């Protein structure tokens, strides 16, 4: 091989070695940067600094730990939950603040008390800050919370929804040879069905239909009882109020025995009421009522109206964040966790009314109770909830139809529907004027 060729090959080899060395140097130089980036990611994705949140709720310690403290501290190990056992009434909150306590989260505080103590905090700020997606929550429930605020702010996050359903005694229907109630009945059809299972059989006087919470049929209407701005009582002007009282009167006409109405004992103990509207939790209350052969189905709906169940604002239990909290971001993680699939599944299984729209959650409702496995629990979700008015009037609380006295009190039971509406309107207007004067 010539000297020139050898020199050329040596030059090529040196050139290759330089390239390899340069490449290795670059690889070596990038390693500390990769380590730095990884370390930075670990810091960013690691747990935040430890936080203690004070939570005001009336639950006892066992219930609090089971439903709140344990699941939260397991999901967020950096959060410690401190239980303040107290209601959210005005006197109870005054006692708390007198002790110099500054709770982060409060359960089920009324709009009036929220305003009185300056505890209204708009969760929309945190939803926007964290880019939180609320699409898994039934939007009607969020609307119901917004509707209670004149500015339609989201001042709470729904935790539980109270659901009312129609219970029926199978044995009574079998005694009369009548088909069981169905999920798609109207109230008119329910009254007609009730008339077929009312009357005497084998020495027992049967009542076809009764109500536990008497306001439930009215809660299917999307109307205010009063003007949100002026407090004017509206019950003589809107047809829904007359329709509601007509229904109450029709229920009363089913039974002329003189026995009082709105009596759960006639369904559970005497077994003489065929259909009874009650809080769905009664499937647990009555699980040990030996021999009570019952099932549940959807509430009847109003003729000519939307096929809806009751409005959630008549039974929505929210968590609220205090504007005085120094740990709002952690508190937001906590109250939104309760709306998500994992917790909602747990809550649904133990019978807490789910706030979720997810079928996988709704299918689990009351499944931890063996006594409900032969009950038609899914019928509860047959109809969507009725929408509340855009603004729920704060003065509505002063309007009490008190239909108990209309059916059970001799002084009132013979008053016709229009006269009774007039009487209730006058009573309510007086109470509202008194409340306005006190402010």
C-alpha positions in Angstrom: 0.0 0.0 0.0 1.4 3.4 -0.9 2.3 6.0 1.7 -0.3 8.4 0.3 -3.1 5.8 0.6 -2.0 5.0 4.2 -2.1 8.7 5.1 -5.5 9.1 3.4 -6.9 6.1 5.4 -5.4 7.5 8.7 -7.1 10.9 8.0 -10.4 9.2 7.4 -10.1 7.2 10.7 -9.2 10.3 12.7 -12.2 12.1 11.2 -14.5 9.3 12.2 -13.1 9.2 15.7 -13.7 13.0 16.0 -17.3 12.6 14.9 -17.9 9.7 17.4 -16.2 11.7 20.2 -18.3 14.7 19.4 -21.5 12.6 19.4 -20.5 11.1 22.8 -19.8 14.5 24.2 -23.3 15.7 23.1 -24.9 12.6 24.6 -23.0 13.2 27.8 -24.0 16.9 27.9 -27.7 16.1 27.5 -27.8 13.7 30.4 -27.8 16.4 33.1 -30.5 18.3 31.3 -32.7 15.2 31.1 -32.1 14.6 34.8 -33.0 18.2 35.6 -36.2 17.9 33.6 -37.2 14.7 35.2 -36.5 16.1 38.6 -38.6 19.1 37.7 -41.5 16.9 36.6 -41.3 15.0 39.8 -41.5 18.2 41.8 -44.4 19.5 39.7 -46.4 16.2 39.8 -45.6 15.4 43.4 -48.0 16.0 46.3 -48.6 19.7 47.4 -47.7 20.8 50.8 -49.8 19.3 53.6 -53.1 21.0 54.2 -55.7 20.7 57.0 -59.3 21.4 56.1 -62.0 22.1 58.7 -65.4 20.8 57.7 -68.7 21.8 59.3 -71.4 19.1 59.1 -74.0 17.7 61.5 -73.0 14.1 61.0 -71.6 12.1 63.9 -68.0 11.0 63.8 -68.7 7.5 62.5 -70.7 8.8 59.6 -68.3 11.6 58.9 -65.3 9.3 58.8 -67.1 6.8 56.6 -68.5 9.3 54.1 -66.0 12.1 54.2 -62.7 11.9 56.0 -61.6 8.3 55.1 -62.3 8.6 51.3 -60.8 12.0 51.0 -57.6 11.3 53.0 -57.2 8.1 50.9 -57.6 10.0 47.6 -55.5 13.0 48.7 -52.9 11.9 51.3 -51.7 15.4 51.7 -55.1 16.6 53.0 -56.1 16.1 56.6 -59.7 16.5 57.4 -60.9 18.0 60.7 -64.5 17.4 61.7 -66.5 20.2 63.3 -69.8 18.6 64.2 -72.4 21.4 63.9 -75.5 22.3 61.9 -75.4 25.2 59.5 -78.3 27.1 61.2 -77.7 30.8 62.2 -77.3 30.2 65.9 -75.0 27.3 65.4 -72.8 29.2 63.0 -72.7 32.2 65.4 -71.4 29.9 68.1 -68.7 28.6 65.7 -67.4 32.0 64.7 -67.5 33.1 68.4 -65.0 30.3 69.0 -62.7 31.9 66.4 -63.1 28.9 64.1 -62.6 29.4 60.4 -64.1 26.4 58.6 -63.1 25.8 55.0 -66.2 23.7 53.9 -69.8 24.0 55.2 -72.5 21.5 54.5 -76.0 22.6 53.4 -76.1 26.2 54.4 -79.2 28.1 53.4 -78.9 31.1 51.0 -80.2 33.4 53.8 -77.5 32.3 56.2 -74.9 32.4 53.5 -75.8 36.0 52.9 -76.1 36.9 56.6 -72.5 35.6 57.4 -71.0 36.7 54.1 -70.2 33.1 53.2 -71.2 33.2 49.5 -68.3 32.1 47.4 -68.7 31.6 43.7 -67.2 28.2 42.6 -67.2 29.3 39.0 -63.8 31.0 39.8 -62.3 27.7 40.8 -63.9 25.8 38.0 -62.3 28.2 35.5 -59.0 28.3 37.3 -58.6 24.5 37.3 -60.4 23.9 34.0 -62.7 21.5 35.8 -65.2 19.6 33.6 -68.7 19.4 35.2 -70.3 17.4 32.4 -70.6 14.3 34.6 -72.9 16.2 37.0 -76.6 16.4 36.1 -76.9 20.0 34.7 -80.4 20.4 36.3 -78.8 20.0 39.7 -76.2 22.8 39.0 -79.1 25.0 37.6 -81.0 24.4 40.9 -78.1 25.7 42.9 -77.6 28.7 40.6 -81.4 29.5 40.6 -81.2 30.1 44.4 -78.8 33.0 43.8 -80.1 36.3 42.3 -76.8 36.5 40.2 -77.0 32.7 39.3 -73.6 32.1 40.8 -72.7 28.5 41.6 -72.4 28.8 45.4 -72.3 25.1 46.2 -71.4 21.7 44.7 -74.2 19.0 44.9 -73.4 16.1 47.2 -76.7 14.3 47.5 -80.2 14.5 45.9 -83.3 13.6 47.8 -85.5 11.4 45.6 -89.2 10.8 46.2 -90.9 7.8 44.7 -94.2 5.9 44.6 -94.3 2.8 46.9 -97.1 0.3 46.4 -98.3 -2.7 48.3 -98.5 -5.7 46.0 -100.8 -7.7 48.3 -103.5 -5.0 48.2 -103.5 -4.9 44.4 -103.6 -8.7 44.4 -106.6 -8.6 46.8 -108.5 -6.3 44.5 -107.3 -8.1 41.3 -105.9 -4.9 39.9 -102.7 -4.5 37.9 -99.7 -2.8 39.7 -98.9 0.8 39.0 -96.5 1.5 36.1 -93.7 3.9 35.5 -95.5 6.0 32.9 -98.7 6.9 34.8 -100.1 10.5 35.0 -101.6 11.7 38.3 -105.0 11.4 36.7 -104.3 7.7 35.9 -102.9 7.2 39.4 -106.2 8.6 40.9 -108.2 6.3 38.7 -106.0 3.3 39.7 -106.3 4.3 43.3 -110.1 4.3 43.1 -110.0 0.6 42.1 -108.1 -0.4 45.3 -110.1 1.8 47.7 -112.9 0.5 49.8 -113.5 -2.4 52.2 -112.3 -6.0 51.8 -112.5 -8.7 54.4 -113.2 -6.1 57.1 -110.3 -3.9 56.2 -110.8 -0.3 54.9 -108.3 0.3 52.1 -107.1 3.7 50.9 -105.9 3.8 47.3 -103.3 6.7 47.5 -101.7 8.9 50.1 -98.7 11.2 50.3 -95.9 11.3 52.8 -94.4 14.7 51.9 -97.5 16.4 50.6 -95.7 18.9 48.5 -94.1 16.3 46.2 -96.6 16.6 43.3 -96.3 20.4 43.4 -92.5 20.1 43.2 -92.9 18.8 39.7 -93.9 22.3 38.5 -91.3 24.9 37.5 -93.0 27.9 39.1 -92.4 30.2 41.9 -94.9 30.9 44.7 -93.9 34.5 44.9 -92.3 37.2 42.8 -88.5 37.0 43.4 -88.2 40.8 43.3 -91.2 42.1 45.2 -92.3 39.1 47.2 -95.8 39.3 45.8 -97.7 36.1 46.3 -98.6 34.5 43.0 -100.6 31.4 44.0 -104.0 32.8 42.9 -102.7 33.7 39.4 -100.9 30.6 38.1 -102.9 27.5 37.2 -100.4 25.1 38.7 -101.5 25.9 42.2 -105.1 25.2 41.5 -104.2 21.9 39.8 -102.1 20.9 42.8 -105.0 21.6 45.2 -107.4 19.7 42.9 -105.1 16.7 43.1 -105.0 16.9 46.9 -108.8 17.1 46.9 -109.1 14.1 44.6 -106.8 12.1 46.9 -109.1 13.1 49.8 -112.1 12.0 47.9 -110.7 8.4 47.7 -111.4 7.8 51.4 -114.4 8.9 53.4 -113.5 6.9 56.5 -112.6 10.0 58.4 -109.1 8.7 59.1 -106.4 11.3 58.8 -104.4 11.6 55.6 -100.6 11.8 55.1 -100.1 8.8 57.4 -97.2 6.5 56.7 -98.3 4.0 59.4 -101.3 3.0 57.3 -98.8 1.8 54.6 -96.2 0.3 56.8 -98.1 -1.0 59.9 -101.7 -1.3 59.1 -101.0 -2.2 55.5 -104.2 -0.5 54.4 -102.8 2.1 51.9 -102.2 0.8 48.4 -99.9 3.5 47.1 -97.8 5.9 49.1 -95.3 8.7 48.0 -92.2 8.8 50.2 -88.5 9.5 50.4 -86.7 6.6 48.6 -84.7 6.0 51.8 -87.8 4.3 53.1 -86.6 1.1 51.3 -84.0 1.0 54.1 -86.4 2.1 56.9 -88.9 -0.5 56.0 -86.5 -3.3 55.2 -87.3 -5.1 58.5 -91.1 -4.6 58.2 -92.0 -8.3 58.2 -94.5 -9.2 55.6 -94.7 -5.8 53.9 -94.8 -6.9 50.3 -94.0 -3.8 48.3 -92.2 -2.4 45.3 -91.4 1.1 44.0 -92.0 2.9 40.8 -91.6 6.4 39.3 -93.7 9.3 40.5 -96.8 9.9 38.3 -96.4 12.9 36.1 -98.8 15.8 35.3 -101.2 15.4 32.4 -100.2 17.5 29.4 -96.9 18.5 30.9 -93.4 17.2 30.5 -92.6 13.7 31.8 -90.5 14.8 34.7 -90.0 13.9 38.3 -89.7 16.5 41.1 -87.3 19.5 41.0 -84.0 19.0 42.8 -84.1 22.3 44.6 -86.7 20.8 47.0 -84.1 18.3 48.1 -80.5 19.1 47.1 -77.7 18.9 49.7 -74.6 20.9 48.7 -71.1 21.5 50.0 -70.0 25.1 50.1 -66.6 26.6 50.4 -66.1 29.5 52.7 -64.7 32.7 51.2 -62.6 33.0 54.4 -60.8 29.7 53.7 -57.1 29.9 53.1 -57.1 26.6 51.3 -59.7 27.0 48.6 -57.9 25.0 46.0 -57.7 21.9 48.3 -61.3 22.4 49.4 -62.3 22.5 45.7 -60.6 19.2 45.1 -62.5 17.7 48.0 -66.0 18.8 47.1 -65.6 18.0 43.4 -64.2 14.5 44.3 -67.7 13.7 45.7 -69.2 14.3 42.3 -66.9 11.9 40.4 -67.4 8.3 39.3 -65.5 6.6 42.1 -67.2 8.3 45.0 -70.6 8.5 43.3 -70.6 4.7 42.8 -69.8 4.3 46.5 -72.5 6.8 47.5 -75.1 5.3 45.1 -74.6 1.8 46.5 -75.3 2.9 50.0 -78.4 4.8 48.9 -77.3 8.4 48.6 -79.1 10.1 45.7 -76.5 10.3 43.0 -75.7 13.7 41.3 -74.1 11.9 38.3 -75.6 11.5 34.8 -73.5 8.3 34.3 -75.5 5.1 33.8 -72.7 3.1 35.5 -73.4 5.1 38.7 -77.2 5.1 38.5 -77.2 1.3 38.0 -75.6 0.9 41.4 -78.3 2.8 43.4 -79.0 0.9 46.7 -77.1 -2.2 45.6 -75.4 -2.6 49.0 -78.8 -3.4 50.5 -79.9 -7.0 49.8 -83.5 -6.1 50.6 -83.7 -3.9 47.5 -82.4 -6.4 45.0 -86.0 -7.5 44.1 -87.2 -3.9 43.9 -87.5 -1.8 40.8 -84.9 0.8 42.0 -84.0 1.9 38.4 -87.6 3.2 37.9 -86.6 6.2 40.1 -84.6 7.5 37.1 -87.3 6.9 34.5 -88.1 10.6 34.2 -85.5 13.5 34.4 -85.9 16.0 37.1 -88.0 19.0 36.5 -86.2 22.3 35.9 -86.4 25.0 38.5 -87.4 28.5 37.6 -84.5 30.6 36.4 -84.6 32.5 39.7 -86.1 30.8 42.8 -87.8 33.3 44.9 -86.4 33.6 48.4 -89.9 34.5 49.6 -91.4 31.1 48.6 -90.5 29.7 52.0 -93.2 31.8 53.5 -95.9 30.3 51.4 -97.2 27.1 53.1 -100.2 25.4 51.5 -100.6 23.4 54.7 -102.8 20.9 52.9 -102.7 18.7 56.0 -105.2 21.1 57.7 -107.3 21.3 54.4 -107.9 17.5 54.5 -107.7 16.8 58.2 -108.9 19.9 60.1 -112.7 20.4 60.3 -112.2 24.2 60.4 -110.7 24.1 56.9 -111.8 20.9 55.1 -115.0 22.3 53.8 -113.4 25.4 52.2 -113.4 25.2 48.4 -110.1 25.4 46.5 -110.3 29.1 45.4 -111.2 30.3 48.9 -108.4 28.2 50.3 -105.9 29.7 47.9 -107.1 33.2 48.9 -106.7 32.3 52.6 -103.1 31.0 52.1 -102.2 34.0 49.9 -103.3 36.4 52.7 -101.5 34.5 55.4 -98.3 34.3 53.3 -98.4 38.0 52.3 -98.5 38.9 56.0 -95.6 36.7 56.8 -93.5 38.1 53.9 -94.3 41.7 55.0 -93.2 40.9 58.5 -89.9 39.3 57.2 -89.2 42.3 55.0 -89.8 44.7 57.9 -87.3 42.7 60.0 -84.6 43.2 57.4 
